[in-house]
Amino acid sequence: MSSTKAPAAVSRREQILKEAARLFAERGFHGVGVDEIGAAVGISGPGLYRHFAGKDAMLAELLVGISERLLDGGRLRVADGGESAEQVLHALIEGHIDFALDDRPLITVHDRELDRLREADRKRVRQLQRQYVELWVEVVREVYPACTESEARAAVHAVFGLLNSTPHLSPRASLPPRSSTEALLKRLALGAFAAAADPDRAVAR
């Protein structure tokens, strides 16, 4: 008997957030009205206020929420572990690649709109992001003990920049197959960490 479970139903709140992220990424936070977000999910603009106090609340939940999910997912991958630190690093990379490919609008919204958050929400996002980075730094240093802490941290930020560049890739329809894109991004990330650990590594000219 198959143990495959049916996908969980997406709540109305999740639908609203998904469409808000898409619209904010396409047209900017101030270029989108509550009525337009409502229309995208089939409810009236005023109906949105049963779920969110307004656009500011949606933006905060989007950016705080994804930061929490990345950190929680990273902690789970570390806790699940594996036979080696290398396996944990591979799992972290694969998890972040899933985010970078599945949530491209959120990356764009974060880059453009983070400063629009209330100070408390912005600080929360930054705190979560720092914890996520340090989670990676610890694993990278286990895999590459020659890396200093500052080198490992710089390498982690560089890899995040590489993986989070997905919004700048070609439209989804013209990308290579998902599996090929995942494999390419993983090779690039692993190559960046290996290069950071070996300063004498030859660089193609």
C-alpha positions as CSV (number, residue, x, y, z in Angstrom):
1,M,0.0,0.0,0.0
2,S,1.3,3.4,-0.9
3,S,2.1,5.7,2.0
4,T,2.0,8.8,-0.1
5,K,0.0,11.5,1.5
6,A,-2.2,14.0,-0.4
7,P,-0.7,17.5,-0.4
8,A,-2.0,19.7,2.4
9,A,-4.6,22.2,1.3
10,V,-3.3,25.7,1.0
11,S,-5.1,28.1,3.4
12,R,-6.7,31.4,2.2
13,R,-4.0,33.2,4.2
14,E,-1.2,31.3,2.4
15,Q,-2.9,32.1,-0.9
16,I,-3.0,35.8,-0.1
17,L,0.7,35.8,0.9
18,K,1.7,34.0,-2.3
19,E,-0.1,36.5,-4.5
20,A,1.1,39.4,-2.5
21,A,4.7,38.3,-2.9
22,R,4.2,37.8,-6.6
23,L,2.7,41.3,-7.1
24,F,5.1,43.0,-4.8
25,A,8.0,41.5,-6.8
26,E,6.5,42.4,-10.1
27,R,5.4,46.0,-9.3
28,G,6.9,47.0,-6.0
29,F,5.2,47.4,-2.6
30,H,3.7,50.8,-3.4
31,G,2.7,49.8,-6.9
32,V,0.1,47.2,-5.6
33,G,-3.2,48.0,-3.9
34,V,-5.1,45.8,-1.5
35,D,-7.9,45.5,-4.0
36,E,-5.5,44.0,-6.5
37,I,-4.2,41.4,-4.1
38,G,-7.8,40.5,-3.2
39,A,-8.7,40.1,-6.9
40,A,-5.8,37.8,-7.4
41,V,-7.2,35.3,-4.8
42,G,-10.9,35.9,-5.6
43,I,-12.0,38.0,-2.7
44,S,-12.8,41.7,-2.2
45,G,-10.1,44.0,-1.0
46,P,-12.0,44.7,2.2
47,G,-12.2,40.9,2.7
48,L,-8.5,40.8,3.1
49,Y,-8.7,42.7,6.4
50,R,-10.2,39.6,7.9
51,H,-6.8,38.0,7.4
52,F,-4.3,40.9,7.6
53,A,-4.4,44.4,9.0
54,G,-3.0,45.7,5.7
55,K,-0.2,45.5,3.2
56,D,2.4,46.3,5.9
57,A,1.3,43.2,7.9
58,M,1.5,41.1,4.7
59,L,5.0,42.3,4.0
60,A,6.1,41.6,7.6
61,E,4.7,38.1,7.5
62,L,6.4,37.4,4.2
63,L,9.8,38.5,5.2
64,V,9.8,37.4,8.9
65,G,8.1,34.1,7.8
66,I,10.6,33.1,5.2
67,S,13.5,33.9,7.5
68,E,12.0,31.7,10.2
69,R,11.4,28.9,7.7
70,L,14.9,29.0,6.4
71,L,16.4,28.9,10.0
72,D,14.0,26.1,11.1
73,G,14.7,24.1,8.0
74,G,18.4,24.5,8.4
75,R,18.3,23.4,12.1
76,L,16.3,20.3,11.1
77,R,18.9,19.4,8.5
78,V,21.7,19.8,11.0
79,A,19.8,17.8,13.6
80,D,19.0,15.0,11.1
81,G,22.7,15.0,10.4
82,G,24.1,12.1,8.4
83,E,27.2,10.1,8.4
84,S,29.4,13.1,7.9
85,A,29.6,16.9,8.0
86,E,29.8,16.8,4.2
87,Q,26.3,15.2,4.1
88,V,25.0,17.9,6.3
89,L,26.5,20.6,4.1
90,H,25.0,19.0,1.0
91,A,21.6,19.0,2.8
92,L,21.8,22.6,3.7
93,I,22.8,23.5,0.1
94,E,19.9,21.5,-1.3
95,G,17.4,23.1,1.1
96,H,18.5,26.6,0.1
97,I,18.4,25.7,-3.6
98,D,14.8,24.6,-3.1
99,F,14.0,28.0,-1.6
100,A,15.9,29.9,-4.3
101,L,14.0,28.1,-7.1
102,D,10.6,28.0,-5.5
103,D,10.4,31.4,-3.8
104,R,12.0,33.7,-6.3
105,P,9.5,36.5,-5.7
106,L,10.3,36.5,-2.0
107,I,14.0,37.1,-2.8
108,T,13.1,40.1,-4.9
109,V,10.7,41.4,-2.3
110,H,13.4,41.1,0.4
111,D,16.0,42.9,-1.6
112,R,13.7,45.8,-2.5
113,E,11.4,46.2,0.5
114,L,13.2,45.1,3.7
115,D,13.7,48.7,4.7
116,R,9.9,49.3,4.6
117,L,9.4,47.0,7.6
118,R,8.8,48.4,11.0
119,E,12.1,48.6,13.0
120,A,11.1,45.6,15.2
121,D,10.3,43.4,12.3
122,R,13.4,44.4,10.4
123,K,15.5,43.6,13.5
124,R,13.8,40.3,13.8
125,V,14.6,39.4,10.1
126,R,18.2,40.4,10.6
127,Q,18.5,38.3,13.8
128,L,17.1,35.3,12.1
129,Q,19.4,35.7,9.1
130,R,22.4,36.0,11.4
131,Q,21.5,32.8,13.1
132,Y,21.0,31.0,9.8
133,V,24.4,32.2,8.6
134,E,26.1,31.0,11.8
135,L,24.5,27.6,11.4
136,W,26.1,27.3,8.0
137,V,29.5,28.6,9.2
138,E,29.7,25.9,11.9
139,V,29.1,23.2,9.3
140,V,31.5,24.7,6.7
141,R,34.2,24.8,9.3
142,E,33.7,21.1,10.1
143,V,34.0,20.2,6.5
144,Y,36.9,22.6,5.8
145,P,38.8,23.0,9.1
146,A,41.5,25.1,7.3
147,C,39.0,27.8,6.9
148,T,39.1,30.5,9.6
149,E,35.7,31.6,11.0
150,S,35.8,34.9,9.1
151,E,36.7,33.1,5.8
152,A,33.8,30.6,6.4
153,R,31.4,33.4,7.1
154,A,32.5,35.3,4.0
155,A,32.1,32.1,1.9
156,V,28.6,31.5,3.3
157,H,27.5,35.0,2.4
158,A,29.0,34.6,-1.1
159,V,27.2,31.3,-1.6
160,F,23.9,32.9,-0.5
161,G,24.5,35.7,-3.0
162,L,25.1,33.1,-5.7
163,L,22.0,31.0,-4.9
164,N,19.8,34.0,-4.3
165,S,20.5,35.3,-7.8
166,T,17.8,33.1,-9.2
167,P,15.3,36.0,-9.8
168,H,17.8,37.3,-12.3
169,L,17.8,34.0,-14.3
170,S,15.8,33.6,-17.5
171,P,12.1,33.2,-17.2
172,R,11.2,29.8,-15.7
173,A,10.0,28.5,-19.1
174,S,13.5,29.0,-20.7
175,L,15.5,27.5,-17.8
176,P,17.1,24.1,-18.0
177,P,15.0,21.3,-16.4
178,R,14.6,21.7,-12.7
179,S,17.0,18.8,-11.9
180,S,19.7,20.3,-14.1
181,T,19.4,23.7,-12.5
182,E,19.5,22.2,-9.1
183,A,22.7,20.2,-9.9
184,L,24.4,23.3,-11.5
185,L,23.7,25.5,-8.4
186,K,24.9,22.8,-6.1
187,R,28.2,22.3,-8.0
188,L,28.7,26.1,-8.0
189,A,28.1,26.3,-4.2
190,L,30.3,23.4,-3.4
191,G,33.0,24.8,-5.7
192,A,32.9,28.1,-3.9
193,F,33.3,26.5,-0.5
194,A,36.2,24.4,-1.8
195,A,37.9,27.4,-3.3
196,A,37.5,29.3,0.0
197,A,39.2,26.5,1.9
198,D,42.1,26.3,-0.6
199,P,43.7,29.7,-1.2
200,D,46.2,28.2,-3.5
201,R,43.6,26.7,-5.8
202,A,44.3,27.5,-9.4
203,V,42.0,30.1,-10.9
204,A,41.3,30.0,-14.6
205,R,42.5,33.1,-16.4
